[in-house]
Amino acid sequence: MRELIKMVVVLVVLSAFSGGLLASLRDSTKDRIEYQQLKFVKGPAILKILEGATNNPIVDRFKIKDGDVERSFFVGKFDGKTDEVAFESSGKGFGGDIGLMVGVDPNTDKIVGVGVTTHSETPGVGSRAKSEPDFVAQFTGKPMIETFKVKADGGKVDALSGATVTSRGVASGLTDAGSIYKRLKPQLVEKLKDFSKKAVKTKQGEQNG
Amino acid sequence: MAKSIAQEFVKGLWEEIPPFRLVLGLCPTLAVTKTIQDGIGMGVATTFVLVCSNILVSALRNVIPSKVRIAAFIIIIATFVTVVELLMQAFTYPLFLSLGIFIPLIVVNCIVLGRAEAFASKNGIVLSLADGLGIGVGFTLALGALGAVREVLGSGTFWGASVFGPSFQPFSFMIEAPGAFVCLGLMLCIMNLMGKK
């Protein structure tokens, strides 16, 4: 009986100690891990879209609740004021979801850049949506809230040759991005105002401190 | 009976070098040695887990009842593996991406459990530390050597830098799974030949 109790006590104490240690470690590394994921997975696309920004868009981000999901918005500042915002969307491709990063200028409602972040398209065929910048460049300057369609479906988007399904996925992802933008724009503009105020405040705080 | 600390350390480097002499821990040995960085990264992660779990198992060896010792060892090992996983995500994210599923799989690496059961549960803390460090460094060297051979032949690079120049046609068989077996087999053979003398 005593041995039984000892076994239970030892295992319980060990597990509790291990659980506590891991929980506190997870807590203290959470922000860093999120930052690393953004930097290495989505970072290249964000920085390309918001090229020339004077801040670091991966640090300057905020979230808006959209129904059940939270969406992250990355802010690019040009000449000190908040100018462009990048956010994520996705479309159904040939081999699964195609992750898109879409940059938009809230003042003009125009697309400033599109980048593919994650995909599982056929290498050398659909993967060119990511590796060939010419394909996504055609969206730059187009109005954000629009239904994009490839030419084969009666739209205006030049599809990648041999990769119509991928191109269609990117187009539908962008159309989704447009509706997300339309839905969240009021909140987005509010947040951006708060954000530029807050950013100015912290700058002053830094100078004072 | 009482071996010196140095002996315990050195035996892991040659006499009992894990993948070649004990032929243990082959899953990561074959899977992550596509490049020398991956091999060494995996080795360092395993070394950390080995040293920490050896120390803790040795410290608790009189407290843990023998009937539940394996369960207790697994808790200790799994804790340190999760620690490594979190730290890698936070500080060396690209390495974390390329090692992927093989980091959590250190839990079931039989070298780690083997050292805890066969050595740390019977010896003092300092000796266990030396043992864990020795075996860990040996494992790292072995993975690094295997990774170096496979990377040089399979991709024509060494630590990411080109070795033979652009005209080299990489022997891509070496970076695939069968190449890992062939390479490991040849290295085992060389080790045995050298050990015979």
HADDOCK unambig.tbl for C-alpha pairs under 7 A between the chains (distance, minus, plus):
assign (segid A and resid 7 and name CA) (segid B and resid 65 and name CA) 6.04 0.50 0.50
assign (segid A and resid 7 and name CA) (segid B and resid 68 and name CA) 6.66 0.50 0.50
assign (segid A and resid 10 and name CA) (segid B and resid 64 and name CA) 6.54 0.50 0.50
assign (segid A and resid 11 and name CA) (segid B and resid 72 and name CA) 6.33 0.50 0.50
assign (segid A and resid 15 and name CA) (segid B and resid 75 and name CA) 6.75 0.50 0.50
assign (segid A and resid 18 and name CA) (segid B and resid 79 and name CA) 5.91 0.50 0.50
assign (segid A and resid 22 and name CA) (segid B and resid 83 and name CA) 6.81 0.50 0.50
assign (segid A and resid 26 and name CA) (segid B and resid 86 and name CA) 6.89 0.50 0.50
assign (segid A and resid 29 and name CA) (segid B and resid 90 and name CA) 6.22 0.50 0.50
assign (segid A and resid 32 and name CA) (segid B and resid 90 and name CA) 5.42 0.50 0.50
assign (segid A and resid 33 and name CA) (segid B and resid 89 and name CA) 5.71 0.50 0.50
assign (segid A and resid 33 and name CA) (segid B and resid 90 and name CA) 4.52 0.50 0.50
assign (segid A and resid 36 and name CA) (segid B and resid 90 and name CA) 6.54 0.50 0.50
assign (segid A and resid 36 and name CA) (segid B and resid 93 and name CA) 6.37 0.50 0.50
